[in-house]
Each structure stands twice: as structure tokens, then as C-alpha cells.
Amino acid sequence: MNTIIRMRMKRVLRQLAFTFPILVLTVAVAAHAQSTCGSGSTSGTLCSPSSYTSFQSFLSAVFTALVKISLPIITVFIVYSGFLFVTAQGNKTKLEVAKRNFLFVIIGALLILAAWILAQIIAGTLLQVVGSS
């Protein structure tokens, strides 16, 4: 029992020894980039290559890209669901599978749309509260 616990502890400590320095360096680099890019001098500083000026605009772009990627996928699954309806040929079990598939596709599409709308509402509200600076 003791050897199993020791082995697990060693594994956890190895994982922490590997991930903790990476996490600290990532946070330090991000903090340095945020604190020095706005000062005007670019020699020796790390500036963000991103064209997004705020976290809200970045999130909005991410959700917009996810919606644009998911729309063709949803279309493919709707066509597949129609294919299941056609190939069911009156078989009740196959019709149930086709109906369930269609229902899940519609629910997934509505969830993606609702997430995008919610992100747009939150971003708009934050821009009104904080300002567009």
C-alpha cells in the first residue's frame, strides 16, 4: 500500500515539476507583454502579435469562428438525418433513430446559436460598462 502511494506521489510531483515552470513563465510573459506594449518603446519588449485590443473582441472573434465552422457541420448532419429518414422505409426502429438524430442535431444547433448570442450580449454589455477604450 505504501509503495503505491509513493509511486503516485512521485508521478504527481514529476507532473508538477514539469507544468509549474511552464505556467509561471507563461503568466510572466503575458504580464510583461501587457505592461510594456502600451508604453510606445518597442525595443526589448514583447508585444502581442494579435490584432485584438481587448479580451472581449478576442472572445467575440473566437465564437464567431466557431459558429462559422459549425454551420457546415450542422448542415452535413441534417443531410445525414434526412438520409436516415429516407433509408428507414417505414421501419419503426429506424424511424425512431432518425427522429432522435434529427432532434439532437437541432438541439446542438440551437445550443451553438445560443452560446454565440450570449457571448455577443455579454461583450456588448461589457463594452457599454467599461467603455470601448
N, C-alpha and C positions, 0 to 999 in steps of 0.2 A: 504494500500500500504506500509506504513512504517513497519507494523508488518511482512509482507512477506520479506522485505529486511533485517530486523533484524534477522529473523529466518534463512535466507540464510547465513548471515554473521556469525551467531553463529555456523552453521554447518561447514562452511569453516574454521573458527578458531579452532573448535574441530579437524577437519581433520589435519590441520597444526600442532596443538599441539601434535598430535599423531605421525605423519610421520616425522616431522623435527628432533626430537631427535634420531629417528632410523637412519635417513640419516646421521646425524652428527657422530653418533657412528660407523656406517659402514665405512664412509670415514676415520675416525680416526684410526680404527683398520687396515684398508688396508694400510694406510700410515705408520703406525708403523711397520707392517709386512714387507713392502718393505724396510724400512730404517734399520731394525735391523737384518734381516736374513743373510745378506752377511757378517756380522762382524766376524763370527766364534764362538762367545759365544752364547750358546743356553739356558742358564739359565734365566728364566723370560721373554723370548721373544716369540713372536707369529710368527711362520713360516708357510708358505703356505704348505699344505699337497699335493698340486698338483705337478705332475712331470713335468709340463711345465715351461720352463725357461723364456719364453717371451710371450708377448701377441699375437704375430704373430703365434707362434706354437699352442697356445690355440685356436685361431680362425680357423686355418687350421684343427685342430682336430675336432672342432665343425662342420665345413662344411663337412668334410669327414663323420662324423657320420650321419649328416642329409641326405647326398647322399645315404649312406648305408641303412638308414631307409626308404627313399622314393622310392628306386628301387623296393622292393616288392609291395609297394602300387601302384606304376605306373603299374606294371605287372598285378595286380588284376583289375585295371580299364581298361586296354587294353583287358583283357579277357572279362570283363563285356561289353565293347563296341562291341566285336565280338559276344557276346550273343545277344545284341540288334540287330545287323545286321541279325543274323540267325532268330530271332523271328519276324523280320519285315515282312517277307514273301511277299515282293513286295509292301507293303503298303507305299505310298509315304511319309506320315507324320511320320511314324515310322522310315523310312529310313533317313529322314532329322534329326530326333532326334539322331539316331545312328551316323550319319556323324558328327553332331555337338559335340557329346560326344567324339568321336574319335579325332576330331580336338583339343578339349580342353585338352585331355589327352596328346597329342603330344606337344602342346604349354607349358603345365605345366612341362613336362619332359625336354623340351629344356630350359625353364627358370631356372630350378634347376641345370641343367648341366652348363649353362652359369654363374650362380652365383658361382658355385664351381670353374670353370675355372678362373673367375675373381678374386676370393679370392686367388687362387694359384699364379696367376700372381702378384697380389699386395704383397703377402707375399714374393715371390721371389725377387721382386724389392726392398722391404724394407730391406731384408737381405743383398742384394748387397750394398745398400746405407749406411745402419747403420753398417753392419758387423754382424757376427754370434756370437758375444760375449754375 
